[in-house]
Amino acid sequence: MIQLDVTDKKLLYFLQDDSKQTNKELSGKLNLSVTAVYERIKKLEREGIITKYVALIDNKRIDKAFVTFCSIKLLQHTKAYVMQFEKEVAKLNEVLECYHISGDYDYLLKVIVADMDEFRDFMVKKLTTISHIGSTHSAFMINEVKHTTSIQV
């Protein structure tokens, strides 16, 4: 594991806040040369700490504000069932996140659609057609209290 110094941590903070900042802007904030900033960013990318750059979209503005958390229980916990489920769920565009979890359920999905009708279509026509699902439980978001993609380092 790579050791991050204080400057690396500040750089990651600034990039998570706005990755479109130029190296010149970042150099001013970090008291480094533009070349030093560039080299640090390249090192963080090479080491796999920075994995990609994305645009974050306001889901309400694109009519995708209905957020559901689906808990999934598989029929059995065999390797074949797990691998098949994960392969199939990864293909579903409505699923933004999927976690293999401990506890009463096996998986937790974050699903985003336009409304309840679209969620029902997703459940009936897509999710429940995946083999080896024993049961599902859905909880609908009432209000988003906190949402961030920024990880404190």
C-alpha positions as CSV (number, residue, x, y, z in Angstrom):
1,M,0.0,0.0,0.0
2,I,1.3,3.4,-1.0
3,Q,2.0,5.9,1.8
4,L,0.2,9.2,1.2
5,D,1.8,12.4,2.6
6,V,-0.1,15.5,3.6
7,T,0.2,17.0,0.1
8,D,-1.2,13.8,-1.6
9,K,-4.1,13.9,0.8
10,K,-4.8,17.6,0.1
11,L,-4.5,16.9,-3.7
12,L,-7.0,14.0,-3.4
13,Y,-9.4,16.3,-1.5
14,F,-9.2,19.0,-4.1
15,L,-9.7,16.5,-7.0
16,Q,-12.7,14.9,-5.3
17,D,-14.2,18.3,-4.9
18,D,-13.6,19.3,-8.6
19,S,-11.6,17.0,-10.8
20,K,-11.7,19.6,-13.7
21,Q,-9.4,21.9,-11.9
22,T,-6.2,22.6,-13.9
23,N,-2.8,21.6,-12.7
24,K,-2.1,25.3,-12.5
25,E,-5.0,25.9,-10.2
26,L,-4.0,22.9,-8.0
27,S,-0.4,24.1,-7.9
28,G,-1.5,27.4,-6.4
29,K,-3.6,25.7,-3.8
30,L,-0.8,23.2,-2.9
31,N,2.3,25.5,-3.2
32,L,3.8,23.2,-5.8
33,S,5.0,23.6,-9.3
34,V,2.6,22.5,-12.1
35,T,5.0,19.7,-13.0
36,A,5.0,18.4,-9.4
37,V,1.2,18.4,-9.3
38,Y,1.1,16.5,-12.6
39,E,3.6,13.9,-11.4
40,R,1.7,13.4,-8.1
41,I,-1.6,12.9,-10.0
42,K,0.1,10.4,-12.4
43,K,1.6,8.5,-9.4
44,L,-1.9,8.3,-7.7
45,E,-3.3,7.0,-11.0
46,R,-0.5,4.4,-11.5
47,E,-1.0,3.2,-7.9
48,G,-4.7,2.7,-8.5
49,I,-5.7,5.3,-5.9
50,I,-7.4,7.4,-8.5
51,T,-9.3,5.0,-10.7
52,K,-11.4,7.2,-13.0
53,Y,-12.9,10.6,-13.5
54,V,-16.6,11.0,-13.8
55,A,-19.4,13.6,-14.2
56,L,-21.9,13.5,-11.4
57,I,-25.5,14.0,-12.6
58,D,-28.5,15.4,-10.7
59,N,-30.9,12.4,-10.9
60,K,-33.9,14.7,-10.4
61,R,-33.1,16.7,-13.4
62,I,-33.1,13.6,-15.6
63,D,-36.3,12.1,-14.2
64,K,-34.6,9.4,-12.2
65,A,-35.4,10.5,-8.6
66,F,-37.1,7.3,-7.3
67,V,-34.4,5.5,-5.3
68,T,-34.9,2.1,-3.9
69,F,-32.8,-0.2,-1.8
70,C,-33.4,-3.9,-2.6
71,S,-32.3,-6.6,-0.3
72,I,-31.8,-9.9,-2.0
73,K,-31.7,-13.4,-0.6
74,L,-30.4,-16.2,-2.8
75,L,-31.9,-19.7,-2.7
76,Q,-28.5,-21.2,-1.8
77,H,-25.0,-19.8,-1.1
78,T,-23.2,-21.9,-3.7
79,K,-20.4,-20.5,-5.8
80,A,-22.4,-21.1,-9.0
81,Y,-25.5,-19.2,-7.6
82,V,-23.4,-16.3,-6.4
83,M,-21.4,-16.0,-9.6
84,Q,-24.5,-16.2,-11.8
85,F,-26.4,-13.6,-9.7
86,E,-23.5,-11.2,-9.7
87,K,-23.0,-11.6,-13.5
88,E,-26.7,-10.9,-14.2
89,V,-27.2,-8.0,-11.8
90,A,-24.1,-6.2,-13.2
91,K,-26.0,-6.0,-16.5
92,L,-28.9,-4.0,-15.1
93,N,-28.6,-0.3,-15.8
94,E,-31.1,0.6,-13.1
95,V,-28.8,-0.9,-10.4
96,L,-26.2,1.8,-9.5
97,E,-24.6,-0.2,-6.7
98,C,-24.6,-3.8,-5.6
99,Y,-23.0,-5.1,-2.4
100,H,-22.5,-8.7,-1.2
101,I,-23.4,-8.3,2.5
102,S,-23.6,-10.2,5.7
103,G,-26.8,-10.6,7.8
104,D,-30.3,-11.7,6.9
105,Y,-29.9,-10.9,3.2
106,D,-27.1,-11.7,0.7
107,Y,-27.1,-8.6,-1.4
108,L,-28.0,-4.9,-1.2
109,L,-28.8,-3.1,-4.4
110,K,-29.3,0.6,-5.0
111,V,-31.8,1.0,-7.8
112,I,-32.7,4.3,-9.4
113,V,-35.7,4.8,-11.7
114,A,-38.3,7.5,-12.6
115,D,-41.2,6.3,-10.4
116,M,-43.1,3.4,-8.8
117,D,-44.4,2.2,-12.2
118,E,-40.9,2.0,-13.6
119,F,-39.7,0.3,-10.4
120,R,-42.4,-2.3,-10.8
121,D,-41.4,-3.0,-14.4
122,F,-37.8,-3.3,-13.3
123,M,-38.8,-5.8,-10.6
124,V,-41.1,-7.9,-12.7
125,K,-39.3,-7.8,-16.0
126,K,-35.7,-7.7,-15.0
127,L,-34.7,-8.4,-11.4
128,T,-37.0,-11.3,-10.6
129,T,-36.1,-13.0,-13.8
130,I,-32.5,-13.6,-12.5
131,S,-32.1,-17.2,-11.5
132,H,-31.5,-18.3,-7.9
133,I,-33.3,-15.3,-6.1
134,G,-35.1,-16.7,-3.1
135,S,-36.7,-13.4,-1.9
136,T,-36.5,-9.7,-2.1
137,H,-37.3,-6.8,0.2
138,S,-37.5,-3.2,-1.0
139,A,-37.2,0.1,0.9
140,F,-37.9,3.4,-0.8
141,M,-36.0,6.6,-0.2
142,I,-38.1,9.3,1.5
143,N,-35.4,11.9,1.6
144,E,-31.7,12.0,0.8
145,V,-30.0,13.3,4.0
146,K,-26.4,12.9,2.9
147,H,-24.9,11.9,-0.4
148,T,-21.2,12.2,-1.2
149,T,-18.7,10.5,-3.4
150,S,-15.8,12.1,-1.5
151,I,-13.7,9.8,0.7
152,Q,-11.7,11.5,3.5
153,V,-8.0,10.4,3.4
